[in-house]
Amino acid sequence: MNTFKTPQPSESLSSYVSRIRKKLNLTQFELADAAGIHGRSVGKIERGLTVKINRRTLQGLAIALGVPQEYLSAVIKGEEVSQVRGVKFCPQCWNPGAAVDRMWSHVKAKFCYLCGTPIRATARIAVSWCCL
């Protein structure tokens, strides 16, 4: 599936984040707020001053931009994007705007380990997170 959110070949982290943010009509401050990171962090990323990001920032940016974490990881590593499973979440336990639990994204996860509800998987759920 090739959408505007799919990283372009040889695209840097700074240009990727900037391009997606602008397509979503978000300011740097709005993106930082949605991602749960410091307001200046997005500016540093977009200016190319930050090329490595920690797990929490990676998760937050993925949620705020509405992209799979694998897209951001591939851009950071300079790799081509491979087929992505999508975002997996529990419709009962997950709170919109919060990071999804890593246990839900396990390859063999079919049911929530907390409540037993069937796990849902979609790559498009994150689109609504940044628009709330």
PyMOL commands that set and color helices and strands:
alter all, ss='L'
color gray80, all
select helices_A, chain A and resi 13-23+28-35+39-46+55-65+69-77+102-105+126-129
alter helices_A, ss='H'
color red, helices_A
select strands_A, chain A and resi 87-89+120-122
alter strands_A, ss='S'
color yellow, strands_A
deselect
rebuild
show_as cartoon
